[in-house]
Amino acid sequence: MRFVVHYGIHFIAPFLIAYLFYKESFRKALLILLSAIIIDLDHLLSNPVYDSHRCGINFHLLHTYPAIFLYTLLLFHKKTRLFGIALLLHILADTVDCLLI
C-alpha cells in the first residue's frame, strides 16, 4: 500500500492537477509537474542510495527544510507557481511515505 500511495502522489496527482486546473496548457503543466521527480537526484549523494526504511525529508539535500521553504516561495509568483506546486507535491509524496514507514 505504501508503494501505491507514494507513487500515486508522484504520478497520478500531477495528472489530476494538470487536468483540473491547467486544461488549456495541460501537456505543459503535466510535464512540469512530473519533472519535479528530478529532485530525487540528491539520492545519489547518499550511502546507500536507496534505503526503504529511511525518511528522505530533511535527509537528502533537496528535501531539507530550507529547500522546502524555497519551494514554498515559488508559489507567490505567477511565473514560478507551477514549479512550486510540483516541488511541494513531490515533498508531500515523500512526507506521506515517511509517515507510512
Secondary structure, 3 states (H helix, E strand, C coil): CHHHHHHHHHHHHHHHHHHHHCHHHHHHHHHHHHHHHHHHHHHHHCCCCCCCCCCCCCCCHHHCHHHHHHHHHHHHCCCCHHHHHHHHHHHHHHHHHHHHC
